[in-house]
Amino acid sequence: MADYSDRESISKLAEIDPEFQEWLSNNALPPRDWSKSALDAMRVQRGTEEKQRAEQSASRGLKEYTQNITMRDGYESEIRIHKPKSPPDSGSPLVVLLFGGGFIMGSNMQLSPYAHALAETYGATVVNLSYRLAPEHKFPAGPNDVWDSLIWLAENASSIGADPSAGFILGGASAGGNLTAVTAQRYVSEKHSPPLTGLWFSIPAVLVEDNVPAKYRDLWFSREQNSEAPILDNDAINHMLGFYEPDLKSSLYSPFNATDPHLGLPPSYFQVAGLDPLRDDGLIYEKVLKEHGVKTKLDVYTGVPHGHFAFLPFLKASQKSNVDSIVGIGWLLGKTANPEEIAKALTPPAAA
């Protein structure tokens, strides 16, 4: 596994993927509009797409249902539970997934195709969480909702048929990766039980200029190199943060702001996109965890943008990334699976 320990090797990760380049030459990305009305329209579009993908990947005998749980302020948050057809005799691991969307869009159906594949492949009970979105619910509403939901699951896992002693995984993509990082850090620091046994970080945002470790400051340059990248650029990041209004020095925004960070975390699986402004957040976080004795696994996808696996699922790199996600979470569970079988599990039943 490459260690990406110098600027030259990291810089090459932004060399555009030929298949993506060919697609760009024949297709125009929609213009960006960050007005509230445009955000509302994007939410509707994304919500429709996420629901369609979730419904297309369902069935195969899996049980899926929703349940409301109460947050600290009385708000009822919906969790989406995916159960295997036949739970393993050794217990059904609990896998908790957090959607992405810049803290301003997304739903608990976004990662349902992954949830279905995980339930089918590993016999896991997979719970997709909800959290309230900005700008209606600014920081720290999101991390508070995730925290309250995780604590509820830790205390009530048996009520949904899950056995955290068989595995207790927390993970997410993009903003969900950020929320995974801050939630896991707090959970471990406060020594909650049952213990988390694995973390999944897909294209996470965890760093800002002020908290990049000094020894890695020279390797944190993707914000500059990929400042005008397709899908997600610096302008988009700034608008999303403008809606979210986080305290960038808070431990609820970055684990690097915690009092005693990175110690005692469970094995962690990272996925990073080379043409992503957030690329170096994931690369550096993986290095830092490894330095603190955490067992890590890293997959990097050269020349593709942030969220390529969702926005450009036809790319070979995206298809590989989606399969790798399920393989990587299996690694966290101490299980192996055939990538071809996983690809089949990720394929809508009608097209399988």
Secondary structure as UniProt FT lines:
FT   HELIX           7..11
FT   HELIX           12..14
FT   HELIX           18..26
FT   HELIX           36..56
FT   TURN            60..61
FT   STRAND          63..70
FT   TURN            72..73
FT   STRAND          76..83
FT   TURN            89..90
FT   STRAND          94..98
FT   TURN            102..104
FT   TURN            108..111
FT   HELIX           112..122
FT   STRAND          125..128
FT   TURN            134..136
FT   TURN            139..140
FT   HELIX           141..156
FT   HELIX           157..160
FT   HELIX           164..166
FT   STRAND          168..173
FT   HELIX           175..189
FT   TURN            190..191
FT   STRAND          198..202
FT   HELIX           209..211
FT   HELIX           214..219
FT   HELIX           222..225
FT   TURN            226..228
FT   HELIX           234..244
FT   TURN            248..249
FT   TURN            251..253
FT   HELIX           255..257
FT   TURN            261..264
FT   STRAND          268..273
FT   TURN            274..275
FT   TURN            277..278
FT   HELIX           279..291
FT   TURN            292..293
FT   STRAND          296..301
FT   TURN            302..303
FT   TURN            306..307
FT   HELIX           308..311
FT   TURN            313..314
FT   HELIX           316..332
FT   TURN            333..334
FT   HELIX           339..345
FT   HELIX           349..351
//
